[in-house]
Amino acid sequence: MKGKITFILLGILIILSVYVYLVEIKGKAEQDRAEEIARRMFPFEEPEVTKITIQRPDDTLICERGEEGWRLLSPVRALGLQSVVRDLVINMVRMMTEQEIVGEVNWSDYGLDPPQYTVVIETITGQADSLLIGDENPVGNYLFARKDGDSRVLLTSASIKTTLTKNVFDLRDQSVLRFETDQVRQLAMTRKGDKKIVIQKEGNNWKVVEPIVAYGDLQVINGIIDQINGAHVRSFEDEEPQDLSQYGLNPPDYDVTLTIGVEGLVKQLIVGKEKETNRFYAKDTARLPVFTVDNLLVDELKHTLFEMRNKRIALFKELDVFTVEFHNRGEPHFICQRDTADGWQVVFPVQTEAKTWRVESFFSFLAQVEVEDFIQVNSSNLSQHGLLSPETELYFKDKADQPLVHLATGNKVGDNRVYVLDKLGNWIYVATDNLVDNFNPNIDEYIEEGTE
């Protein structure tokens, strides 16, 4: 019997809980929502709006939603800064009536004849609604407003004036060039008076293909692209320029062309003379306006060919190396090979176990050596730099006995530098002279003790 009564009481409690939720909580929330909508100046939500026009004392602002998102049609024609324009629309459609004045009124007493602002909102269904906005009330916390066909003077929060007076610059897209960094396939840069530099993407790396062929410096090149992508316009100077030469843009001081995606879409930025300290004239050649950019972008465009080259003396993947050979005066000096357990074995001049940590330490050393200068190989400079009969040579080979690295050392340069020939890349480098000793190692340093 007690169990049956408990069950009945539990059922009553559930019913009461449902009633409280539906009537008291949900019902109250719906009522509040209905009251809020009734107080709104416009009966629309932001996603419904396709166009907004704000007639202001000094200009008429028109924003329209299209395939690219929001665009400005007036007072300039430009892509809008999406988040800012969207916030403007949201603020307008959520304007509330805070108070109202009824009875006989003289509209001019409230700055409504003529109005200070006229707002017209159009929707995707073809509906349109307008609002006239006038002066502030004496206290300054409200603006007077009226709807067409409505005899009341409405009061809305004066905070909406921040939206009404929004600067056109803040509403327009301020990107210098619009693109996705991971879609860049080629970077071409020309600095006035210098040769054109062309760099192409190869997998996850960059390769210089003009005016020379060489590996690119991943960090430097990505830094240039990131800076262009993240750069913002500092000011718009001329919406429809007739003579680019007055801005130093014909010809430009810097010309940067990006090739984007598999379609090969081209984006081109030109930069001209300095307008004022740390501000330079620039132009996206696909758009009309001349604008200014800051020196952070221009500094990235000043990188030289040397700075954009990969300066590692040897590029290799350690796990691809199967054989390491050290040669002295053209003859093998010391050879070791990777074993099946990823350790290392000496195979010449003796056959014994090698110190794996020592071989790996040499890999680490070589991977960190940077070139200090590059010299193009020609018919005379191999002999001039002592590289026809090099003192020491280093080979890294893969499992198929194909060379991955082949370096040779020649004459000394100054007190602590040496010429190094990259026989695979066909370049002469200037690098630290401790390569000579490392390319001519003491075999005992590599042999595991007690295994000889």
FENRADA-V556540 format. One line per field, one symbol per residue. psi: psi as a letter, one per 30 degrees, with the letter a starting at -180 (. if undefined). burial: I if it has 9 or more other C-alpha atoms within 8 Angstrom, else O. Layout:
# FENRADA-V556540
psi->???
burial->???
This chain:
# FENRADA-V556540
psi->eeeeeeeeeeeeeeeeeeeeeeeedeeeeeeeeeeeeffkekhlleffkfkkkjklefljkkkkkaefakkkfkfljlkljeeeeeeeeeeefgkkjellklakljeffgggillekkkkkklffflkklkkkblllefgflkkllkkgkflkkklkfffeeeegkkeefflkgkekjlkeffkfkkkkkkkfllkkkklkjbglkkkfkfljlkljeeeeeeeeeeeefkkkfkkejeikfjfffgggillekjkkkkklffhkkkkkkkblkelkgkkklkjfflekkllllfeeeeeffkleeffkkgkfkjlkeffkekkkkkjhfkkekkllkafggakkkfkfljlkljeeeeeeeeeeeffkkkflkkkkafffeeeghgeilellkkklafggkkekjkkkblljbehlkkkkjfefhlklklkffeeeffiljefffkkkgf.
burial->OOOOOOOOOOOOOOOOOOIIIIIIIIIIOOOOOOOIOOIIIIOOOIOIIIIIIIIIOOOIIIIIIOOOOIIIIIIOOIIIIIOIIIOIIIIIIIIIIIOIOOOOOOOOOIIIOOIIIIIIIIIOOOOOOIIIIIIIIOOOIIIIIIOOOOOIIIIIIIOIOOIIOOOOOIIIIOIIIOOOOOOIIIIIIIIOOOOIIIIIIOOOOIIIIIIOOIIIIIOIIOIIIIIIIOIOIIOIOOIOIOOIOOIIIOOIIIIIIIIIIOOOOOIIIIIIIIOOOOIIIIIIIOOIIIIIIIIOIIOIIOOOOOIIIIOIIOOIOOOOIIIIIIIIIIOIIIIIIIOOOOIIIIIIOOIIIIIOOIIOOIIOOIIOIOIOOIOOIOOOOIOOIIIOOIIIIIIIIIIOOOIIIIIIIIIIIOOIIIIIIIIOOIIIIIIIIOIIOOIIOOOOOIIIOOOI
